[in-house]
Amino acid sequence: MLVFLSWSMIIVFMILIMKKKLTPFSALVLVPLIFTSLGAFLGLYTKQVTQLKGILNPKIVDQILIMGDWALEGIKSTSTTAVMLLFAILYFSIMLSAGLFDPVTKKMIQFAKGDPAKVIFATAVVAAIISLNGNGTTTSLIVCTAFIPIYKKLGIKMMNLGVIIILMFTIMNLVPWAGPTARVISVLGLNEQEILRALIPGMVISVIYILGVSIHLGLKERKRIGIKTLTDSDINGLASTTIPENLNLKRPEKIIINTIMTIGLIVMLMFGTFPSVFLFILATALALVINYKSIKDQKNIIQDSAGDAVQVTILIFAAGIFMGLFTGSGMADALALSLTTIIPTSFSRFWGLIVALISVPGTFFLSNDAFYYGVLPVLTETGSLYGFTTMELGVASLLGQAFHLLSPLVAFIYLLLNLTGLDMGEWQKESAKWATGIFIIFIVMAVITGALPLYK
C-alpha cells in the first residue's frame, strides 16, 4: 500500500504542477499532507509510531500526530539550505545594486552587438565556467545577475536563460567536489580521480552539445527578433541605468574590493573552507558595511531584496515538509524498494544499463541522499552477483543526473525560476527535451570508453 501511495503522490504532485493547478509552494505542502493523512487513516504507520514514540498499540490519532514530527524533521533538514539561500540572494542583490556586474554586462553587450545568438552562446560559456564551483545557488545568481539585464533589453526569451543555465550546471555538477559524485565516492569507497576520468569524456561531449543547443536557440531568437544595430552610445545606454534610485546605489569606486570579496567567497565555497551558510551571512554583512555607510541605505537595500529572498526561502521550507512526510512515513523507502524489484533477473547481463535507467526516476523522485545512500548500495550488491564492479555501477548511477536538477525537490531551482520569472512546468518540459540528449551522450560515451559495459 505504501508503494501505491508513494507513486500516486508523486504522479498527482507532478500533474498539479505541470497543469498549473497549484503553485509549487501549495503543492509541496498540501499534496504530501493529504497522502500521508490517508496512510494514517489506513493504519500504515504503526511501526513508525512505536519506534519513535514507544507506543505499543498506536491508534489512528497517534499516526496523525506523528506527521507533525516528520514535517519538523524535514524542515530541520532544509533549514540550513533555506538560510544559506536567503543570504546568498541578499549578497548578490547588494553586489548587483552596487554595480559589480555592470562591466560584465557591458562586455557581453559589446560582444553581442545586439545579436541574440551571441548573447545565448555567451550565456552557455559563462554558465559552464561558473558551474565549476559545484554550487547551483552561486551559479544561478551570478549568471542571472550578469545576463538578465541583457535579455530584457534585447527582448530575448527568458526561457533560454533558464534552460541553458540548468543544462550546463547539470553537466558540471558531476565534478567530484559536487554533491552527487561526492556521495557515490563516499558510499562505494571509490577513488575520485578514477571516477572523474570515467565521467570526463561524457561531460566534454555534453558541453559541446549544449554549446550547439545554445547556437540553435540563438539562431531561433535572431530569426524572431533580429539583430539590433547598436552604436557605442546605445551600448553605454543598455549597460547603465537611468533610474535615480538605482544610480544612488551604484558604487563604482568599490568595484575592486567587491570583486576580490566575491572571488574569495566563491573560492572558499569551492574548497569548503567554512560552511556555505556562514560564508554568505558574513559576506552579506561585509557587503553592507563596505558599500553603504548609512544605516538607512542598508535597511533600504535589504528591504528591496527581501521579496525575492522570501519567495525562494518559503519554497525550501515547503520542500522540507514534503521530504519529511515522504521519508518519515516510509513512502520514500517503499518507492526505492519498488525501483529495485521491478527488474526481471533475466536482464542481469544488462545490469549496468539498468542502473543508469533506474537512476533517472530514482534521482528525480528521491533526494540524492535517499537514492545514493539508500538505493545504490542495494543495486550495487545485486550487480556484484552479475559480475559488475562498484566503479562501473557508481558511474552508471550518476548518468541519471541528466534529469535530476529538474526535480521539484532540488532547492536552488526555485531561485532560478524566481530570478527568471519562469513557470516550473513549462521550464521542466523545455529543459527535459535537451536533457535527454545529455543522458544519451552520457550513456554512449560511458559504453565507448568502457566505463560502463553494455552487458556482461
Secondary structure, DSSP 8 states (H G I E B T S, - for coil): -HHHHHHHHHHHHHHHHHTTSS-HHHHHHHHHHHHHHHHHHTTTTHHHHHHHH--SS--HHHHHHHHHHHHHHHHHHHHHHHHHHHHHHHHHHHHHHHTTTHHHHHHHHHHHTT-HHHHHHHHHHHHHHHGGG--HHHHHHHHHHHHHHHHHHHT--HHHHHHHHHHHHHHHTTSTTSHHHHHHHHHHT--HHHHHHHHHHHHHHHHHHHHHHHHHHHHHHHHHH------HHHHHHHTS---HHHHHH--GGGHHHHHHHHHHHHHHHHHTSS-HHHHHHHHHHHHHHHH--SHHHHHHHHHHHHHHHHHHHHHHHHHHHHHHHHHHTTHHHHHHHHHHHSS-GGGGGGHHHHHHHHHHHHHHHS-HHHIIIIIHHHHHHHHHHTT--HHHHHHHHHHTHHHHTTSTT-TTHHHHHHHHT--HHHHHHHHHHHHHHHHHHHHHHHHHHTSS-S--
